[in-house]
Amino acid sequence: MLTATIPKAQQNAVEEAKPVIFVIGPWARKWFTNVQSAQARWIVVPEDEDLQKTLSRLRRENQCVEVNTFFPFLPDGQEDDELTLAQLAKWQRKFQRAEAFPCVFAVYARLSKKPSAHHLHHNWWSGRYEINKRVATTMESEARQLLTVLKQHAAGNEHAAIHRYVMADALFLWMKKSGVMAALQLLFSTTSLRLSAVLLADYGDGFVRHGAWARWINKTFQLYPGLSSAVVRPPLPSVVAGCPKVKASTFPAKASSFWHWLPVSLALLIAFYLTSAAWLQSQHIKEARLALAAFTQADVIRPETRREAFERLSRQGQKLSGTCKNSLINLWGEKNCQNMLDKIETALRHYKSLPALFASVPAALFAPGSAVIQPGSEEKLLMLLPLLSSARQTIFMVTGHSDNTGTDQLNRQISIQRATAVRDWLVRHTRLPAENFIIKGMGDAVPVASNETEAGRRKNRRVELIPLSQ
């Protein structure tokens, strides 16, 4: 029996004839590797520089090589929505190619507990990578088409298909609400990538930890996608040189069965929303309680910290106010929400009633190394007199600060002297008792500007007046 040996040059020609697909995007480097499959050559080029070098090399070997791109997206690849959006924006800024490339976008998520047994490694794909498909499309259009197909597939009454449809619907809802959908559409509109298709991978092996999408699912429906016991690289789709799109009729439709389970699914969904409303309210109360504690304990020596805590508490109060207005929760007779809201509003009213915080114009008050109020700078202090006169029962902390030009001991000493000088001036001009003022020297520990420049050092030679109580 004779065995034919294929010459190496012929083997190389076969390899060069395969379609080349560049795996790109923020998640390419960490999750994917180069693959030589029977259908295509998959080459990971996570950055624009990598793509340019690889493309130049390939075109030296074959000037007629066609470039296809594959953009994988892992909804749980980052901890939260902000990090996900930041990753997309960072990658978009770096991608500066002028040449237009067709791009297939793929979303990887665990949508069902167990895809059908005939799907390799428990992975289900909504379609195949069509090399010859070059017509540009949009994210929202592709998402709608995918959900239409998945809904028809669910009509076959297969449990995994039903679960996949419901979870995919939630996945695209998260992408829209989080801003990810808009960010992706902007990416494909402003770069040379031309979106040709969106594929959905029911990644049955799952991930080893939960991320942005899983946290949103849990927050909204109190559900978590399953996790894998070990890290498994996401699969790549099969490749075809152009084939008709999968139609909804491909899947067996059993309309009567579909409508039988639909009321049950709607009832479960309503139950999810009701339970989620109660859970969401408890989360808002917990967040508000933490914000109130942080505001109460905020360091009064650092007015900027106090203001930040006030702003955070205000935001939590607004969020909680909306939750308290939920009519379904009110029907259940929930009182914890309103009680916490009352506490927040009391704390906010008290803070707003205090005299405004004061930070002097430092250059007009003190010269370098001096604690003597400079002549002509008293008009800056005169502005405080009406405030102090109307708050005679208020205790104030007078905090002195310095730049860093002296030793720690000297800076602390001069900051105390500056606070004392301002306290004595205020006592003389308001006739308030000295006991209404607490002196504190911070030295150079709390700068408000860089000490590397004279302008910054002038800002740091300051005295702050902070109301403590009434």
N, C-alpha and C positions, 0 to 999 in steps of 0.2 A: 504494500500500500504506500503510495507516494503522498507526501505532505508538502504543500506549497508554502513557501516562506515569503511573506510580504516584505519587500524592500523597505528600509527605513525612510527613504525619501518619499515613498508612496504613503507610508504611515503618517508622515508629517503633513502630506497634502490632504489626507483625510481629516486630520485634526484641524488644519487651517480652514477646511470647508465647513466645519461646524459653526453654528451661530455663536457669537461671543456676547455674553451678558455680563455687564458690570454690576456688581452688588454695591450699592452706594448708600449714603445716609448716616445719621449719627449712631445707629446700632449695628452697622456692618462689621466694624473691626472686632467688636467684642463677641458677637454671636455667630459669625459666619467665616468659612474658610474657602479657599479655591477648590473647585470641584470639576473634574473632567468626566461628565456623564456621557451616556451614549447619544444624548440629544443635543447637548450644548457644552460650551466651555464657560463656567461660572468663575469670574475673577473678582476678588474683593478689592475695591478701590475706594476706601472710606472718605478720602479727602480729594479736593480738586487737583492738587499737585500729583497725587497717586494716579489719578485718571489720566492726566496729561502725559506722564512718563510712560504708562502702560500703553496708551493709545499710540504714541509715537513709535514705540517698539513694534507693536502689532502691524502698523502701516508700513514699516520698513520691510517686514516679512511679507505682507500682502496689502497692496495699496487699495484693494477693493473691499477690505473688511468693513462690515456694517456694524455699527455700535448699537446695542440695546442695553437698557438699564433696568435695574430691579431695585426698588426702594422698599425694604422691609420696615415695618412699624410695629413696635412692641408696646402696647398700652400700659403694661406693667414694668416697662424697662426703667422707669424713674419713680421716685418715691411719691411725688405729687404732681398736680397739674402745672404748677409754676415751673418746676424743673423740666417737665416735658416740653413746654412751650419754649423755655430758654434753650434747650438742646436744638430744637428745630430752627430757631432764629439764628443761633450761632452757626449752624451748618449752612444755612441759607446765605449768610453774609460771606462765607468763605468760598462758596461755589460761584465762580465767575466765568464759566465757560460760555463762549459766544455761539458755538456750534449747537444746533438743536438736536436733542436726543429723545426718541420715544421712551416712555417710562411706564412700567407696570408697578403699581403700588400694592403692597400686600400687608394685610393686618393679621397678626398672630395673636390668638387668644384661646383660652380653654372655654369652649362654649357648651359642651355637653360632657357628661360623665364618661361616656364610652362610645366613641364613634363605631361605625359598623366594622365587623371583623375583617372585611376585605380591604379596608383602607390601611395602607402600610404604616406600621408603627403607631397605629391609632390616630392617624392624622387625616382629616377630611378637608378637601379643597373645594371651593365653590366653582372652580374652572381651571383651565390650563393656560400656560404662558403662550400667547399667540405671537410668534415672531413677526408675522407680516401685518399685524394690526397697527396702523399708523394714524388713525383718525383720533383727533384730540377730543377729550371729554372732560367732565368736571367731577369733583369728589361727591357732591350731593346727588348728581344724576346717577352715578355708579352705585351709591349707597341705596338709593330707592330701588334700582333694578335688582340689586342683591337681595333686598328684603322681600321683594315680590316673588323671586324664585324660592327663597327659603320658606315663605308662607305657603306656597303651593306644595313644596316638599313636605311641610308639616301636615298638610291635608292627608298625607298617606297614613297618618295615625301612628307613626313610629315615635316612640318616646324620645329617642335621641334627637330626631329631627324637630320635634316640638320644642324641646329644651334649647336646641341650637337657635331656632328662630327667635324665641323670647330673649335669649341672652344677646344675640346679635342686634336685636332692636334696641336693647339697653346700651350696648356698646356704641352704636352710632348716636344714640341720644347723648351719652357722655361726651363723645367727640364734639358734638355741636354745642352743648352747654359749657364745656370747659374752654372753648375757643380753639381747640385742636383742629377741627374741621376747617375753620376760617384760616388758620395759620398754614395749613397744608395747601389750601386753594391759592393763597397768596404766594406760597413757594413755587407752585407750578405756573403761576401767572407771571412772575417776575424773574424767573431763571430760564435757562435754555431747555429745561426739562419739559416735555410735552406728555401729559398724562394720557395714556391710551387705554388703560383698564385698571380696575381695582379688584384684587382677589382677596378672599377671606379664607384663612386657614384655621380650622378647628383643631388647635394644637393639643391633641389629647394627652400628651405626656405632661403638659402643664409646666409651670415654673416653680422654682423652689422658694419663692417669696412673693408676697403681694405688693403691688405698686399702686400707681395713680388710679387706674380704672377699677381695680379690685376694691380700693378704699371707697371710691364713689358708689360702687354697687352696694357695699356694706352700709354706707351711710344712708343710701336712698331706700334700699329694700331689705337690709339686714341679711344679705347673702354674700358669700365669698366663693369665687371660683376655686376649683380644686387645685392642690399643689402636687408637685412631683417629688419623689423621694431623692432624686439625683438630677444634676444638671444634664439636660439633653439638648443638643444643638437643634434649632428649628429646622424643619425640612424645607427643601426647595420644591417648587411645583414642577410637574411634567411640562415639557415643551413641545409645541406643534408648530408647523410652518404655515399656520393659518387654517382655521376651521370655524364653522358657524358657531355663534354663541349658543350656550345651553338654553333651551326654551323651557318655560314653565311646564309645558305639556310633557316634557321628558319624564317627569315624576308622576307616578300613578296618583290620580286625583280621586279621592273618596269624599265627595262633598258632604254626604250625609254624616259620615264619621267626624269630619271636621267640625260641623255645626253642633255635633253632640258634645264634643269636649270644649267648644268655645265658651259656653256659659260658665263651665267650671273654671276655666282659665281666668275669665273676667272676675269671677268671685274671688279667686285667689289673689288676683292683682289688686282688687279693692282692699282685701285684707292686708296685703303688703303695704299699701299706702296708709291705711289707718294705723297699723303698727308702726310704720315709719314715722308718722306724724308724732306719735307719743314718744318714740325714741329720739326723734330730732329735737323735740322740746326739752327732754331731759338733758341732751347734749348742750343745748343753748343755755340751760340753767347752770350746768356745770362750768361752761366757759365763762359765763357771767360771774359766777362765784369766784373763780380764779382771778378774773379781771378786777373785781372789787377788792379782793385781798391784796393784789399787787398795787392797786391805787392807794389803799390804806397804808401799806408799808413802804411806799415810794420814799426815797431819800429826799427829805426836804432841803438838804444842803445843795442838792443838784436840781435846780428848778426845771431844767430841760427834761430830766427823768420824770418829774412830777407831771409835767405837761403831756409827755408821751403816754403815761399811765392814764391821764384824764381822757385823752383822745381815744385810747383803746377801750376804756370803759364806756365812753359815749357810743362807740360803734357797737359794742356788745349790747348796750341798752336798746339801740335801734333794732338790732336783730331780734332781741327777746321780745320787744314790743310787737313786732309782726307775728311772732309765734303765739303770743298771748291772745291775739285776735282770731286765731283759728277757731272757727265755730264748732268743729267736731270735738276739739279738745275741751272747749267750754261746756259742751253738753255732758262730758264725762265728769264735770265738776272739779277740774284740776285747779288748785289754788296756789301751788308752789310757784308757778310762773309769775303771777301777779305780785306775790309777796317779794320775790327777788327783784322784780322790776321796781317796786316801791323803794326798796333799799338803795338801788342804783340811783334813782331819781333824787332821793334825799342827799346822797353823797355828792352828786353833780351840782345840786342847788347850793350846797354849802361851799363847794369850791368856787362857784361863780360869784358868790357873795363876798368872797375875800378880796381885799384890795389887789390890784394888779401887781405882778412881780416886777421888780425893778433891777435893771442892770445898767450902771452908770456909763457915761461916755468916758472911758478911762483916761484918755489923754488930757481931758479938761480938769481932772481931779488931782492926779498925782504925778509928780516927776519921778524919774527913775531913782530908786533907792530912798524915796521920801514917803513919809506918811502925813505930810502937811498938805491940807487942801489948798490948791493953788488959787491965787487971787483971780477973780473974774469967773471962777467956775461955780460959784454959789447958785447961779441961775438954774443950773441943772438940778440942784437939790431943792430949790424953791418950788419946783413943779410937784414935789411930793407932799408939800405941806397940806393942801386941801384933803388929800387922801388920808393922811395920818390924823388930821383933826376930826374927820368923820368916823374914825375907827379907834376911838380912845380906849376901848376895852380889848383891842387886839394885841396879842403878843407877837413881836417881830424878831426874827433872827437876822442880825447884821453880819454878813459873811464877807471877810476880806480875802483877797487873792493877790498873787504876785506873779511876775515872770520867773524864769529859771536862771537868772544871771548870778544869783548868790548861792550860798550853801543852803541846805535844807533847813537848818536851824534859823539862819538869818531870814530866809523867805517866810517861814512861819511867823517869826517875831514881827516882821514888817506888815504881814497881812493882818495880824491882830491889831497892830497900831492903826492901820488904815480903817478897820472896822470901828475901832474906838473913836477915831476922829470924826467919822460920819455920825456915830451914835451921839456924841457930845454936841455936834452941831444941831442935830434934830431935836435933842432935848431942849437946847437953848431957844429954838425958834418955834417949838410947838407947846412947850411947858408940859410935855408928857413926862411922867416919872421914868427915871433911868431903868427901873425894874421892868418896863414894857419892852426892853430891848435885850436880847441875848447875843453876846459877842462870840464869834467863831472865826478862827484863823485857819485857812486851808493851805497857806503857802502856795506852791506851784503845782499842787496835786490835781487841780481841776481846770486845766486851760480851756479856753474857748477858741483859741487860734494857735497857729504854729509859733513857737518861740525862735524859729530860725530867722525871722525878719523883725525889723524894728516895729513895723505896723502891727504884727502879731503880738509882740511883747507889750505894746501900748494897750491892746485890747485885754490882755491878761492881767494888767495892773488895774483891778476893778474892785468895787464893793457891790454886793447884792443885798437887797432888802426882801426878806421872805416872810409873809404872814403865816403864823402857825395856828392860831385859834382866836375865837371871839368869846 
